[in-house]
Amino acid sequence: MAEEVLAAQVREQVAALGTAEIVVGIPSYNNVRTIGHVVRAAHAGLLKYFADRRALIVNSDGGSKDHTREAAEQAQLDTQGLLLVSHPLQPVHRLTTPYHGVPGKGSAFRTIFQIAEMVGARACVVVDADLRSVAPEWFDLLLRPVLERDFDYVAPYYKRHKYDGTITNSIVYPLTRALYGRRVRQPIGGDFGLSSRLVQRLLSRDVWATDVARYGIDIWMTTTAIAENFRVCQAYLGAKIHDAKDPGSDLSAMLAQVVGSVFDLMETYSNVWRNVFGSLPAPLFGFPFEVGLEPVSIDLPRMRAAFAQGCRDLRPVYEQAIPAHILKELTDCASLPPERFVLREETWASVVYEFALAYHRRAITREHLLKSLTPLYLGWVASFARQTEPESAAQVEDRIERLCLVYEQLKPPLLSRWDAGKR
């Protein structure tokens, strides 16, 4: 039985509602501008697609100071403008609750999952509170594979600008795919559908008071589902419109947190990924359609300068983590003029694997190691952006797929050195 974290008042509220087949969770923190839209979209989706199923919408708030909770409670759920497939047979209940424990998204998820378990929900969907592009159809796409096709985990599949999500595109997607053998395009997308079976499994794990819950909850859920043989699929949701940032701006902490979580999971599931070679597609539900995307601008000169400075100033760190021939290629690249600035795919994938090995053997302090990755990451993104500037989104996606194949091809040497525990 998972540790109980729900306050007594919340347990009483949930008990008074009885059972529910569906729980929609919306973690929030200072999202007053968008939370009402997300709640209304969830309510409309439940009425339109699951009118005959009892449902509960849970806003799990992390202590917002901007009246997010009040906005969620006051969202006008007016369905007059909807064309409903059938008349609603069950009301959609709402519950707004503070979460407790380690600050971060994971604590909100734990609250939502415990409520889902308490009401006996067959399916749970969690969506971000800052979404501007969420639509009622999202809830059908994230829930129906669980309710009608017996999938345990539905990951989102978005159309994104070619320079949006560069941490996912250059590290998390190709590395997770190479390690665990499943092509889940957005493993840290933020919007997911889960079965009761997977919810119970996640609640039973002893990670909720750790940095995984603080920083890496999305990639932990995705990796757990794949590595432990739950049935995994994807749902095409169109555009995810959010406050995208320049990939070179204020990302050192985020990069360290996400990559650190991936590296920690490599140790947890080393007995799984050591036996996986190649990759298989994950089923995709929904109809892929073209969407308008908000542009993402990047500052290439600043990113190249950060890369060059890192190669100079952090050389003693890199010498403990990266073989000499790879480090030479990096430093040579740092001195190239902008029009010739290129990092090879093999070089970048090798860098990521070398950092994973250094993290595994604790070559240096893990915090310092992860933070030192930022300049090299900026160099890769700058190189990738320069080469893809004239290319279409489809062409860029082909490049990302080629990068994934490079990761897969370089996995056997990683495995042999991982077991040996030495360079």
C-alpha positions in Angstrom: 0.0 0.0 0.0 1.4 3.4 -1.0 2.1 5.9 1.7 -1.0 8.1 2.3 -0.3 11.8 1.5 -3.8 13.1 1.1 -5.0 15.5 3.8 -8.0 14.3 5.9 -10.2 17.0 4.4 -9.3 15.9 0.9 -10.0 12.2 1.7 -13.4 13.2 3.0 -14.2 15.2 -0.1 -13.1 12.3 -2.3 -15.0 9.7 -0.3 -18.2 11.9 -0.6 -17.9 11.8 -4.4 -17.8 8.0 -4.5 -16.4 6.2 -7.4 -15.2 7.5 -10.8 -14.1 5.7 -13.9 -11.9 8.6 -15.2 -9.7 11.0 -13.3 -8.3 14.1 -15.1 -5.4 15.6 -13.2 -4.1 19.2 -13.7 -1.0 20.0 -11.7 -0.6 23.8 -11.4 1.6 26.5 -10.0 0.8 30.2 -10.7 -1.2 29.4 -13.9 -4.1 31.8 -13.3 -4.0 32.9 -16.9 -4.6 29.5 -18.5 -6.0 27.2 -15.8 -9.6 28.1 -16.6 -9.2 27.2 -20.2 -7.6 23.8 -19.4 -10.4 23.0 -16.9 -13.1 23.9 -19.5 -11.4 21.9 -22.2 -11.2 18.9 -19.9 -14.9 19.2 -18.9 -16.0 19.6 -22.5 -13.9 16.6 -23.6 -15.4 14.4 -20.9 -18.9 15.4 -21.8 -18.4 15.0 -25.5 -16.5 11.7 -25.6 -17.3 10.0 -22.3 -20.7 11.2 -21.3 -21.7 7.8 -20.0 -18.7 7.4 -17.7 -18.4 9.0 -14.2 -15.5 11.4 -14.2 -13.5 13.6 -11.7 -11.3 16.6 -12.6 -8.6 17.2 -10.0 -6.6 20.4 -9.9 -3.5 19.7 -7.8 -2.0 23.0 -6.9 1.5 23.7 -5.5 0.7 26.8 -3.5 0.1 29.3 -6.2 0.2 33.0 -5.2 -1.8 34.3 -8.2 -5.3 32.8 -7.5 -4.8 29.8 -9.7 -6.9 27.6 -7.4 -9.8 30.2 -7.4 -9.6 30.4 -11.2 -9.9 26.6 -11.5 -12.8 26.5 -9.1 -14.6 29.3 -10.9 -14.1 28.1 -14.5 -17.4 28.5 -16.3 -18.3 25.1 -17.6 -20.8 26.2 -20.2 -21.6 23.4 -22.8 -24.1 25.3 -24.9 -21.6 25.8 -27.7 -20.7 22.1 -27.9 -22.1 19.5 -30.3 -22.4 16.5 -28.0 -22.3 13.0 -29.3 -24.8 12.1 -26.5 -26.5 13.8 -23.7 -24.5 13.7 -20.4 -25.6 10.8 -18.3 -23.1 11.4 -15.5 -22.0 14.7 -14.0 -18.3 15.7 -14.1 -17.1 16.5 -10.6 -14.3 18.9 -9.8 -11.8 18.9 -6.9 -9.1 21.5 -6.2 -6.5 20.4 -3.6 -3.1 21.6 -2.5 -0.4 19.0 -2.7 2.2 18.3 0.0 5.7 16.8 0.0 8.8 17.5 -2.1 8.1 20.7 -4.1 7.7 19.9 -7.8 5.5 18.3 -10.3 6.0 14.8 -8.9 4.2 15.8 -5.6 1.2 16.9 -7.7 1.2 13.7 -9.6 1.3 11.6 -6.5 -1.8 13.5 -5.1 -3.6 12.9 -8.4 -2.7 9.2 -8.5 -3.8 8.6 -5.0 -7.1 10.2 -5.6 -7.5 8.1 -8.8 -6.7 5.0 -6.8 -9.1 6.0 -4.0 -12.1 6.4 -6.5 -11.2 3.2 -8.3 -10.5 5.0 -11.7 -9.8 2.7 -14.7 -8.0 5.5 -16.5 -6.2 8.7 -15.5 -5.0 11.5 -17.7 -2.7 14.3 -16.6 -2.2 17.6 -18.6 -0.2 20.7 -17.9 -2.0 23.8 -16.6 -0.2 26.3 -18.8 -1.5 24.9 -22.1 -2.9 27.3 -24.6 -3.6 24.7 -27.3 -5.4 22.1 -25.3 -8.6 21.0 -26.9 -11.5 18.6 -25.9 -10.2 16.1 -28.4 -7.0 15.7 -26.4 -8.9 13.9 -23.6 -10.4 11.4 -26.1 -7.0 10.7 -27.6 -5.3 10.2 -24.2 -8.1 8.2 -22.5 -9.6 5.9 -25.2 -6.5 3.8 -25.8 -6.6 3.0 -22.1 -10.3 2.4 -21.7 -10.9 0.5 -25.0 -7.6 -0.8 -26.2 -6.0 -1.9 -22.9 -2.9 0.3 -23.2 -1.3 1.3 -19.9 0.6 4.5 -21.0 -0.3 7.0 -23.7 2.5 9.4 -24.4 1.8 12.7 -26.3 3.0 13.2 -29.9 3.1 16.9 -30.8 4.1 18.9 -33.9 6.7 21.3 -32.7 8.9 24.0 -34.2 12.2 22.6 -35.4 14.1 24.4 -32.6 11.6 23.7 -29.9 12.3 20.9 -27.5 16.0 20.6 -28.2 16.8 18.7 -25.0 14.3 16.1 -26.1 15.5 16.0 -29.7 19.2 15.8 -29.0 19.4 13.8 -25.8 16.2 12.4 -24.2 14.4 10.9 -27.2 17.5 9.3 -28.9 19.0 8.1 -25.7 15.8 6.6 -24.3 15.0 5.0 -27.7 18.5 3.5 -27.9 18.4 2.2 -24.4 14.9 0.7 -24.1 14.1 0.0 -27.7 10.8 2.0 -28.1 10.3 5.0 -30.3 8.4 7.3 -27.9 8.9 10.7 -29.6 8.0 12.9 -26.6 9.1 11.0 -23.5 8.9 14.2 -21.4 6.0 15.8 -23.1 3.9 16.6 -20.0 0.5 15.2 -21.0 -0.2 11.5 -20.5 -2.8 8.9 -20.1 -2.3 6.0 -17.6 -4.1 2.8 -16.7 -5.0 1.9 -13.1 -2.5 -0.9 -13.3 0.4 1.6 -14.1 -0.9 4.1 -11.5 -0.7 1.5 -8.8 2.8 0.5 -9.9 4.0 4.1 -9.8 2.5 4.7 -6.4 4.3 1.6 -5.0 7.7 2.9 -6.0 10.0 4.6 -3.4 10.8 7.7 -5.4 8.3 10.3 -4.3 10.7 11.9 -1.7 13.7 12.0 -4.1 14.9 14.3 -6.9 13.1 12.1 -9.4 9.8 13.4 -8.1 11.3 16.9 -7.9 12.7 17.1 -11.4 12.3 14.0 -13.5 8.7 12.7 -13.1 7.8 12.7 -16.8 10.9 10.7 -17.9 10.6 8.4 -14.9 7.0 7.5 -15.8 7.9 6.9 -19.5 10.9 4.8 -18.7 9.1 2.8 -16.0 6.3 2.0 -18.4 8.6 0.9 -21.2 11.2 -0.9 -19.1 8.6 -2.8 -17.1 6.7 -4.0 -20.1 3.6 -2.0 -19.8 1.7 -1.5 -23.0 2.8 1.9 -24.4 1.4 3.9 -27.3 1.3 7.6 -28.5 -1.5 10.0 -29.2 -1.2 12.7 -31.9 -2.3 16.0 -30.3 -1.3 18.5 -32.9 0.5 21.6 -31.7 1.6 22.1 -28.1 1.5 25.9 -27.7 3.4 27.0 -24.6 5.9 29.6 -23.6 8.8 28.3 -25.6 12.2 29.7 -24.8 15.4 30.2 -26.7 17.3 26.8 -26.2 20.3 28.8 -25.1 18.6 30.8 -22.4 18.7 29.9 -18.7 18.8 26.1 -19.2 21.8 24.8 -17.2 19.6 23.7 -14.2 16.9 22.2 -16.4 19.5 20.3 -18.5 21.2 19.0 -15.4 17.9 17.9 -13.8 16.6 16.1 -16.9 19.8 14.4 -17.9 20.6 13.5 -14.3 17.2 11.7 -14.1 17.9 9.8 -17.4 21.3 8.8 -16.1 19.8 7.7 -12.7 17.3 5.6 -14.6 20.1 4.0 -16.6 21.4 2.6 -13.3 18.0 1.5 -12.1 17.2 -0.4 -15.3 20.7 -1.5 -16.5 19.5 -5.1 -16.4 16.8 -4.2 -18.9 18.6 -2.0 -21.4 21.7 -4.2 -21.6 19.6 -6.8 -23.5 17.9 -4.4 -25.9 19.3 -3.6 -29.4 17.6 -1.6 -32.1 14.2 -0.1 -31.6 10.5 -0.6 -32.5 7.8 2.0 -33.1 5.2 2.7 -30.5 1.6 2.7 -31.9 0.2 6.1 -32.8 -3.4 7.0 -32.3 -5.0 10.1 -33.9 -4.7 11.6 -37.4 -1.4 13.5 -38.0 -2.2 16.9 -39.5 -0.2 20.0 -40.2 -0.6 22.8 -37.8 0.7 26.4 -37.5 3.6 26.7 -35.1 5.0 29.6 -33.1 8.6 30.3 -34.2 11.4 29.7 -31.8 14.4 32.0 -32.2 17.9 31.2 -31.1 21.1 33.2 -30.6 23.7 31.3 -32.6 26.7 33.6 -31.8 26.0 33.5 -28.1 25.7 29.7 -28.2 28.9 29.2 -30.1 30.7 31.6 -27.7 29.5 29.6 -24.7 30.7 26.4 -26.4 34.1 27.8 -27.1 34.4 29.2 -23.5 33.4 25.9 -22.1 36.0 24.0 -24.1 38.6 26.4 -22.6 37.5 26.9 -19.1 36.2 23.4 -18.3 38.9 21.4 -20.0 40.1 19.9 -16.7 36.6 18.5 -16.1 36.2 17.2 -19.7 39.6 15.5 -19.5 38.1 13.3 -16.7 35.0 12.5 -18.7 35.8 12.5 -22.4 38.5 10.5 -24.2 41.3 12.6 -25.7 40.3 12.1 -29.4 36.8 13.3 -28.8 37.9 16.3 -26.7 40.3 17.3 -29.5 37.5 17.2 -32.0 35.4 19.4 -29.7 38.2 22.0 -29.2 39.0 22.0 -32.9 35.4 22.7 -33.7 35.4 25.6 -31.2 38.0 27.4 -33.2 36.1 27.2 -36.6 34.6 30.2 -38.2 30.7 30.4 -38.0 30.2 29.2 -41.6 32.2 26.0 -41.0 31.0 25.3 -37.4 29.8 21.7 -37.5 29.7 18.9 -34.9 29.3 15.4 -36.3 26.3 13.3 -35.1 28.8 10.5 -34.0 30.7 13.1 -31.9 27.6 14.3 -30.1 26.2 10.9 -29.4 29.6 9.8 -28.1 29.7 12.9 -25.8 26.4 11.9 -24.2 27.5 8.3 -23.7 30.8 9.4 -22.2 28.9 11.6 -19.8 26.6 8.7 -18.9 29.7 6.5 -18.2 31.4 9.3 -16.1 28.2 9.7 -14.1 28.0 5.9 -13.6 31.6 5.6 -12.3 31.4 8.9 -10.4 34.5 10.2 -12.2 33.9 13.6 -10.7 31.1 15.1 -8.6 27.9 14.4 -10.4 26.5 17.9 -10.0 29.7 19.4 -11.6 29.6 16.8 -14.3 26.0 17.5 -15.3 26.5 21.3 -15.3 29.6 21.0 -17.4 27.4 19.4 -20.2 25.7 22.7 -20.9 28.4 24.4 -23.1 28.7 21.2 -25.2 25.0 20.9 -25.6 24.9 24.6 -26.8 27.6 23.8 -29.3 25.6 20.8 -30.6 22.4 22.9 -30.9 24.2 25.7 -32.6 25.7 23.3 -35.1 22.4 21.6 -35.7 20.6 24.9 -36.2 23.2 26.2 -38.6 22.9 23.1 -40.8 19.1 23.0 -40.7 18.3 26.7 -41.1 17.0 26.3 -44.7 15.3 22.9 -44.1 11.7 22.1 -43.6 10.2 20.6 -40.4 10.0 17.2 -42.1 13.7 17.4 -43.2 14.7 18.3 -39.6 12.7 15.3 -38.3 14.6 13.1 -40.7 17.9 14.4 -39.2 16.7 13.6 -35.7 15.8 10.1 -36.8 19.3 9.7 -38.2 20.8 10.9 -34.9 18.7 8.2 -33.1 20.2 5.6 -35.4 23.7 6.8 -34.5 22.9 6.4 -30.8 21.6 2.9 -31.4 24.8 2.0 -33.4 27.1 3.3 -30.6 25.3 1.4 -27.8 27.3 -1.8 -27.8 30.6 -0.1 -26.9 28.7 1.8 -24.1 27.4 -1.5 -22.7 30.9 -3.2 -22.7 32.4 -0.2 -20.9 29.5 0.2 -18.5 30.0 -3.4 -17.3 33.8 -2.9 -17.1 33.3 0.3 -15.1 36.3 1.9 -16.8 37.2 3.9 -19.9 
